[in-house]
Amino acid sequence: MAQRQSKDQRSYRTSVVIVGTGFSGLGMAIKLKQAGIEDFIVLEKAADLGGTWRDNTYPGCACDVPSLMYSFSFEQNPNWSRMFARQGEISDYLQHCADKYRVRDHIHYGVEFTGAEYDEATQTWRVSTADGTEYVGKALVSGVGALHIPSYPELPGVQDFEGEVFHSAEWNHDFDLAGKRVAVIGTGASAIQFVPQIAKKVAKLHLFQRTPPWIQPKPDRPVPEALQRLFRRVPLVQRAARAALYWTLEARYFAVFNKHLGKLSEHLSKRYIRKAVKDPEVRAAVTPDYSMGCKRILLSSDYYPALNRSNVDLVTSGVAEVRKNSVVTGDGQEHPVDAIIYGTGFHVTDAFDHLTIVGRDGRKLQDAWRNGMEAYLGVAVSGFPNLFFLLGPNTGLGHNSVVFMIESQLNYVLSALRGICRGKVAQLDVRQSVQDDFNSEIQSELGDAVWSAGGCRSWYLDENGVNRTIWPGFTWKYWLRTRKLDPADFEITAARGR
């Protein structure tokens, strides 16, 4: 186990420092335990584990990936109550994993990671935290994810608003929405889940839409108790069902991102809009004018029906300013409101800008990513030895489960950590040429893909319009590339005496 140097120094020494307790960080901790490696610490800024599924508690919060695939392959859950699990159930699943694999004792709660600096003399990472405690590790694994820093739009006058204001990721459950006039800014993945829930309570809901998302019906339903029992008694049946689901989701890559099949998907979604939305003007406003897949495709069977309610007003003229008790749109119309709720997503391509991470020769991560963030396999960045990213650049998905990608990365990183933790390897630093070749390859594939050329602006793209988020292909291809770490890809320094 990790050793604390002294109370005065407020410093811990360990082999591996992991940041975050979502699927990525928790998964890395479990993999280390399974490998017989106990010398690691997990830093968690909150008072409990869970990451995204701890923080997001807004009404209607649920996953848009089927439950069978949104879990670790080594820890199947036969007790999912629905085809698409809700927030509380996913949070409970992560708690279960922490208990079963005995990783809780490794977690330091209330410790906010603020940065890290690589000490070339000792070949260790010195990790800094908000409270001043220092953690020194041979390796550093970032499991912070991309969906944890809420993005707030800059609205003129919002500081003068006298009502309640909060983001969907920081939901104020103490504020009673019943009978209130509410402005919802944004129509992304979170908003389409909570809007139908709060529309039933509020007196008036002004929904401010900038760009309509492509939405498909969500085939959600309860999982029969008989099927849950079968999964418990014959785990092989659940594994077979998961495998079938995996290949079904892989096929979605064709259905959405193939030029011809994509048009068919658009046609079906437009037909869904015509059936679900009654008002012709609203129907036209929620019909996207860009290619499906350019932005994240959303699943919902109750969002469009919510727009039919008499107390819901879809506003597309943009927010010009916020006054003490109202929101004023670009056409000059004033909308009196008691509360503003942001459904404006998260910082993704700039998620590391607030951190100070310094590698070899004093080079900052921000400088390495001056022209856009990139990493070899989304995991390793040249000049930053023994630093590994989980769900790093260009490993997000638009068609399958990111948990599959995370597991691929966990196995890849573990192969590096084994040598470091067992004293055989002092440092691994991916070669710049290897990183450059990899990113040239995927950017070439992304250049003409729908995410870049589909006619929209999304959080997949950085400020230069380059896709730094999505993996450009099938997930099984990524799995093949990460099955084994190739030592030739890295500059490897053996530990002293080895």
LINURNOR-V212702 format. One record per residue. N is the residue number from 1. RES is the residue in three letters. PSI is psi in degrees with one decimal (none if undefined). D_LAST is the distance of its C-alpha to the last C-alpha in Angstrom with 1 decimal. Layout:
n = {N:N}
res = {RES:RES}
psi = {PSI:PSI}
d_last = {D_LAST:D_LAST}
This chain:
n = {1:2:3:4:5:6:7:8:9:10:11:12:13:14:15:16:17:18:19:20:21:22:23:24:25:26:27:28:29:30:31:32:33:34:35:36:37:38:39:40:41:42:43:44:45:46:47:48:49:50:51:52:53:54:55:56:57:58:59:60:61:62:63:64:65:66:67:68:69:70:71:72:73:74:75:76:77:78:79:80:81:82:83:84:85:86:87:88:89:90:91:92:93:94:95:96:97:98:99:100:101:102:103:104:105:106:107:108:109:110:111:112:113:114:115:116:117:118:119:120:121:122:123:124:125:126:127:128:129:130:131:132:133:134:135:136:137:138:139:140:141:142:143:144:145:146:147:148:149:150:151:152:153:154:155:156:157:158:159:160:161:162:163:164:165:166:167:168:169:170:171:172:173:174:175:176:177:178:179:180:181:182:183:184:185:186:187:188:189:190:191:192:193:194:195:196:197:198:199:200:201:202:203:204:205:206:207:208:209:210:211:212:213:214:215:216:217:218:219:220:221:222:223:224:225:226:227:228:229:230:231:232:233:234:235:236:237:238:239:240:241:242:243:244:245:246:247:248:249:250:251:252:253:254:255:256:257:258:259:260:261:262:263:264:265:266:267:268:269:270:271:272:273:274:275:276:277:278:279:280:281:282:283:284:285:286:287:288:289:290:291:292:293:294:295:296:297:298:299:300:301:302:303:304:305:306:307:308:309:310:311:312:313:314:315:316:317:318:319:320:321:322:323:324:325:326:327:328:329:330:331:332:333:334:335:336:337:338:339:340:341:342:343:344:345:346:347:348:349:350:351:352:353:354:355:356:357:358:359:360:361:362:363:364:365:366:367:368:369:370:371:372:373:374:375:376:377:378:379:380:381:382:383:384:385:386:387:388:389:390:391:392:393:394:395:396:397:398:399:400:401:402:403:404:405:406:407:408:409:410:411:412:413:414:415:416:417:418:419:420:421:422:423:424:425:426:427:428:429:430:431:432:433:434:435:436:437:438:439:440:441:442:443:444:445:446:447:448:449:450:451:452:453:454:455:456:457:458:459:460:461:462:463:464:465:466:467:468:469:470:471:472:473:474:475:476:477:478:479:480:481:482:483:484:485:486:487:488:489:490:491:492:493:494:495:496:497:498}
res = {MET:ALA:GLN:ARG:GLN:SER:LYS:ASP:GLN:ARG:SER:TYR:ARG:THR:SER:VAL:VAL:ILE:VAL:GLY:THR:GLY:PHE:SER:GLY:LEU:GLY:MET:ALA:ILE:LYS:LEU:LYS:GLN:ALA:GLY:ILE:GLU:ASP:PHE:ILE:VAL:LEU:GLU:LYS:ALA:ALA:ASP:LEU:GLY:GLY:THR:TRP:ARG:ASP:ASN:THR:TYR:PRO:GLY:CYS:ALA:CYS:ASP:VAL:PRO:SER:LEU:MET:TYR:SER:PHE:SER:PHE:GLU:GLN:ASN:PRO:ASN:TRP:SER:ARG:MET:PHE:ALA:ARG:GLN:GLY:GLU:ILE:SER:ASP:TYR:LEU:GLN:HIS:CYS:ALA:ASP:LYS:TYR:ARG:VAL:ARG:ASP:HIS:ILE:HIS:TYR:GLY:VAL:GLU:PHE:THR:GLY:ALA:GLU:TYR:ASP:GLU:ALA:THR:GLN:THR:TRP:ARG:VAL:SER:THR:ALA:ASP:GLY:THR:GLU:TYR:VAL:GLY:LYS:ALA:LEU:VAL:SER:GLY:VAL:GLY:ALA:LEU:HIS:ILE:PRO:SER:TYR:PRO:GLU:LEU:PRO:GLY:VAL:GLN:ASP:PHE:GLU:GLY:GLU:VAL:PHE:HIS:SER:ALA:GLU:TRP:ASN:HIS:ASP:PHE:ASP:LEU:ALA:GLY:LYS:ARG:VAL:ALA:VAL:ILE:GLY:THR:GLY:ALA:SER:ALA:ILE:GLN:PHE:VAL:PRO:GLN:ILE:ALA:LYS:LYS:VAL:ALA:LYS:LEU:HIS:LEU:PHE:GLN:ARG:THR:PRO:PRO:TRP:ILE:GLN:PRO:LYS:PRO:ASP:ARG:PRO:VAL:PRO:GLU:ALA:LEU:GLN:ARG:LEU:PHE:ARG:ARG:VAL:PRO:LEU:VAL:GLN:ARG:ALA:ALA:ARG:ALA:ALA:LEU:TYR:TRP:THR:LEU:GLU:ALA:ARG:TYR:PHE:ALA:VAL:PHE:ASN:LYS:HIS:LEU:GLY:LYS:LEU:SER:GLU:HIS:LEU:SER:LYS:ARG:TYR:ILE:ARG:LYS:ALA:VAL:LYS:ASP:PRO:GLU:VAL:ARG:ALA:ALA:VAL:THR:PRO:ASP:TYR:SER:MET:GLY:CYS:LYS:ARG:ILE:LEU:LEU:SER:SER:ASP:TYR:TYR:PRO:ALA:LEU:ASN:ARG:SER:ASN:VAL:ASP:LEU:VAL:THR:SER:GLY:VAL:ALA:GLU:VAL:ARG:LYS:ASN:SER:VAL:VAL:THR:GLY:ASP:GLY:GLN:GLU:HIS:PRO:VAL:ASP:ALA:ILE:ILE:TYR:GLY:THR:GLY:PHE:HIS:VAL:THR:ASP:ALA:PHE:ASP:HIS:LEU:THR:ILE:VAL:GLY:ARG:ASP:GLY:ARG:LYS:LEU:GLN:ASP:ALA:TRP:ARG:ASN:GLY:MET:GLU:ALA:TYR:LEU:GLY:VAL:ALA:VAL:SER:GLY:PHE:PRO:ASN:LEU:PHE:PHE:LEU:LEU:GLY:PRO:ASN:THR:GLY:LEU:GLY:HIS:ASN:SER:VAL:VAL:PHE:MET:ILE:GLU:SER:GLN:LEU:ASN:TYR:VAL:LEU:SER:ALA:LEU:ARG:GLY:ILE:CYS:ARG:GLY:LYS:VAL:ALA:GLN:LEU:ASP:VAL:ARG:GLN:SER:VAL:GLN:ASP:ASP:PHE:ASN:SER:GLU:ILE:GLN:SER:GLU:LEU:GLY:ASP:ALA:VAL:TRP:SER:ALA:GLY:GLY:CYS:ARG:SER:TRP:TYR:LEU:ASP:GLU:ASN:GLY:VAL:ASN:ARG:THR:ILE:TRP:PRO:GLY:PHE:THR:TRP:LYS:TYR:TRP:LEU:ARG:THR:ARG:LYS:LEU:ASP:PRO:ALA:ASP:PHE:GLU:ILE:THR:ALA:ALA:ARG:GLY:ARG}
psi = {160.4:149.7:134.5:131.5:-51.1:160.9:-36.3:-39.8:-23.4:53.7:142.0:142.4:137.2:172.8:-43.0:130.9:122.8:136.7:118.9:148.1:31.0:-158.0:-38.8:-58.5:-43.1:-41.0:-39.1:-41.2:-42.6:-42.6:-38.2:-43.4:-43.3:-28.7:1.1:16.7:116.4:-13.6:77.7:157.0:140.5:125.0:130.7:122.1:-25.4:-177.1:-1.0:165.5:169.8:-17.9:-131.4:-38.5:-3.3:-42.2:-41.8:102.9:19.7:156.1:131.2:3.7:124.9:167.4:149.3:15.9:135.2:141.4:-40.7:-30.2:-15.9:60.2:163.1:140.6:-28.1:-4.6:72.7:144.5:107.6:-3.2:13.8:130.4:-19.5:161.5:-34.8:108.2:147.1:166.1:-49.0:-37.1:-36.8:-40.0:-42.9:-37.0:-43.5:-38.0:-42.6:-44.6:-41.7:-38.7:-48.5:-39.2:10.9:53.8:-3.2:-37.8:-13.3:-8.5:130.0:110.3:158.7:23.6:108.1:119.8:125.3:-14.9:-179.8:150.5:133.8:125.4:104.4:-30.4:-41.6:-6.0:49.5:160.4:129.3:109.5:127.4:150.3:165.6:-31.4:5.6:-9.2:136.8:140.6:128.2:121.9:153.1:-29.8:153.3:127.3:120.4:116.0:34.4:-20.8:177.0:-13.7:59.8:-8.4:103.0:141.0:122.4:128.8:153.2:99.8:121.6:128.9:-0.9:-25.5:-17.7:-3.7:132.4:-4.9:-164.9:139.5:128.3:163.2:152.5:-29.7:-8.0:52.3:132.1:95.3:-12.2:-14.1:118.4:115.4:-10.8:125.3:5.9:159.0:120.2:136.4:127.0:119.8:114.3:145.7:47.5:-158.2:-38.8:-45.0:-40.8:-12.9:-41.7:-23.3:-48.5:-28.4:-46.6:-20.4:-26.0:-19.2:-38.6:158.7:-41.0:134.8:115.7:112.3:111.0:112.1:130.0:-54.5:126.1:139.2:157.2:128.5:134.9:153.1:144.1:113.6:57.9:142.0:160.7:146.6:122.8:142.4:-34.8:-38.2:-37.5:-43.1:-40.7:-43.5:-38.8:-40.7:-33.2:80.7:-27.5:-31.5:-42.4:-39.7:-39.2:-40.6:-40.0:-43.0:-43.1:-41.0:-40.5:-48.9:-27.6:-43.7:-36.4:-35.7:-23.1:-25.3:-40.8:-45.9:-29.6:-43.1:-4.2:134.8:-45.1:-45.4:-30.1:-38.5:-35.5:-41.8:-40.3:-42.9:-44.1:-38.2:-36.8:-36.6:-37.0:-42.1:-45.2:-35.9:-34.9:-29.7:122.8:-44.6:124.3:-36.3:-42.1:-40.6:-44.2:-36.9:-30.6:3.7:114.3:150.5:20.0:168.7:140.2:135.3:-17.7:-42.8:169.5:130.1:129.7:154.7:126.2:139.5:-1.5:-3.5:-53.2:-44.5:-32.0:-30.0:-14.9:-11.7:144.8:-20.9:7.2:127.0:114.3:123.5:125.6:6.5:4.3:155.4:121.2:-42.6:164.6:133.0:-176.0:-39.6:25.4:167.2:129.7:130.2:172.1:-23.8:7.0:-1.8:137.2:130.2:104.8:130.0:154.8:-17.4:150.8:125.8:125.6:126.2:51.6:16.5:-153.2:164.1:122.0:-67.3:-13.8:25.1:-20.9:3.6:-26.6:-2.7:148.7:100.5:118.5:125.1:-145.4:148.0:25.0:17.4:126.9:149.7:-36.6:-34.3:-39.2:-29.9:26.5:-36.8:12.5:142.5:138.2:154.2:154.3:121.0:18.1:8.3:-45.6:141.6:128.3:135.5:-0.5:75.4:144.5:21.3:126.0:133.3:136.2:132.5:44.8:-164.9:136.8:36.9:11.0:168.3:157.2:5.1:-14.2:-168.5:128.4:-18.4:-32.7:-43.5:-42.1:-46.3:-37.9:-41.9:-37.8:-45.2:-37.9:-47.8:-38.4:-37.6:-28.3:-40.5:-28.9:-49.6:-36.7:-47.5:-26.5:10.0:17.0:-33.6:132.2:-42.6:147.3:128.5:115.9:138.6:138.2:-39.0:-37.4:-44.0:-43.5:-44.1:-42.1:-47.1:-31.5:-40.1:-51.2:-32.6:-30.6:-40.2:-32.7:-23.7:-44.1:7.5:165.6:-30.3:-31.8:-31.5:20.0:0.6:23.3:171.0:125.0:172.0:-2.9:-25.9:146.9:-173.2:-17.8:5.8:16.5:135.0:111.2:14.6:-45.0:142.4:125.6:60.8:-163.1:148.3:-28.0:-27.6:-37.3:-41.0:-42.5:-38.9:-20.2:8.2:-33.5:133.6:126.7:112.8:-26.6:-18.1:-12.2:151.6:114.9:129.2:120.6:150.8:152.8:133.0:-0.5:none}
d_last = {23.4:23.3:24.3:27.1:26.7:30.4:33.8:34.5:31.4:31.8:28.1:25.7:21.9:20.3:17.5:20.0:23.5:25.9:29.3:32.3:33.7:35.5:34.5:31.3:29.9:31.2:29.9:26.3:26.6:27.9:25.2:22.5:24.7:25.1:21.4:21.2:19.8:22.0:20.5:22.4:25.7:28.4:30.8:34.4:37.1:39.9:41.0:40.2:37.9:39.0:38.6:41.4:43.0:43.4:44.7:47.2:50.1:53.0:55.8:55.1:51.3:49.8:47.2:48.4:45.9:47.1:45.8:44.3:41.9:41.2:38.9:35.5:35.6:33.9:36.6:39.9:42.9:46.0:48.1:48.4:52.0:52.5:51.3:50.0:48.6:49.8:47.8:48.3:47.2:44.0:43.3:44.0:41.6:38.7:39.7:39.7:36.2:34.9:36.7:35.8:32.1:32.1:30.6:33.3:31.7:28.9:31.5:32.6:36.1:38.1:35.1:35.6:32.7:33.7:30.7:27.1:25.3:21.8:20.4:18.3:17.5:16.0:15.1:17.5:20.9:23.9:26.5:30.2:33.1:36.8:37.3:34.9:32.2:28.7:25.7:22.2:19.6:16.2:18.3:22.0:24.1:27.7:30.2:33.3:35.1:37.9:41.0:40.8:42.4:46.1:47.8:51.2:53.7:55.4:59.0:61.6:63.2:61.0:60.5:64.3:64.3:65.8:64.7:61.5:58.4:55.1:52.5:52.1:48.5:50.0:53.1:55.6:56.9:59.2:61.2:64.0:64.5:67.7:70.6:68.6:68.6:65.1:63.4:60.3:58.4:56.4:56.6:53.0:51.1:51.7:55.3:56.5:55.4:56.9:60.0:61.7:61.1:62.5:65.3:67.0:67.1:67.7:71.2:70.0:66.7:66.3:63.4:62.2:60.7:59.2:58.0:58.8:55.9:56.1:56.7:56.9:58.3:55.8:56.1:55.4:57.0:56.4:54.3:56.8:56.1:56.5:53.6:51.4:52.3:51.5:48.0:47.4:48.7:47.2:44.0:43.8:47.0:45.3:42.3:44.8:46.7:43.6:42.6:46.2:46.1:42.8:44.4:47.6:45.8:44.0:47.5:48.5:46.4:49.1:51.9:51.1:49.3:51.2:54.1:56.8:55.6:54.8:58.5:59.5:57.4:59.0:62.4:61.8:60.6:63.7:65.8:64.2:65.1:68.7:69.0:67.4:68.7:72.5:73.2:73.2:72.1:69.1:68.3:68.2:66.1:63.4:63.2:60.2:60.9:57.3:55.4:54.0:50.3:50.3:50.0:48.7:51.0:52.3:53.8:56.8:60.1:61.7:61.0:63.8:66.3:65.6:66.8:70.2:70.8:73.7:71.6:68.8:69.1:66.7:66.6:65.3:66.7:63.7:63.5:65.2:65.0:64.9:67.8:68.3:69.3:68.8:66.8:68.6:67.8:68.1:71.6:72.7:73.1:72.3:70.7:71.2:68.2:67.1:63.4:60.8:57.8:55.1:53.6:51.8:48.3:45.0:42.9:40.6:39.7:39.7:38.1:35.3:37.6:38.1:34.4:32.5:29.0:27.2:24.1:22.5:24.9:27.3:28.3:30.3:30.3:34.1:33.6:31.2:33.9:36.8:38.1:37.3:34.4:32.1:28.6:26.8:28.1:29.4:26.0:23.8:25.1:23.6:22.8:22.1:18.4:17.7:21.5:23.2:26.9:28.9:32.2:31.4:33.4:35.3:34.4:37.7:40.4:44.1:44.7:42.3:40.3:37.5:36.0:35.1:33.3:31.5:30.3:29.0:27.0:25.8:24.2:22.7:21.2:20.0:17.9:16.1:16.1:14.6:11.1:11.8:13.5:11.1:8.3:6.2:8.1:9.6:12.6:14.7:17.8:20.4:21.8:25.3:26.8:25.7:27.2:30.3:30.9:30.7:33.1:35.4:35.7:36.5:38.8:40.6:41.2:42.3:44.6:47.6:46.8:49.3:47.1:47.5:50.8:52.7:54.9:53.5:51.3:48.8:45.8:43.6:44.2:43.0:45.4:45.3:46.2:42.8:41.6:38.3:38.7:39.4:37.4:39.7:40.0:39.5:36.9:35.9:34.8:32.4:31.2:30.5:28.4:26.3:25.7:22.3:19.9:19.5:16.1:18.4:20.3:17.5:15.7:12.1:9.7:6.0:5.5:5.5:3.8:0.0}
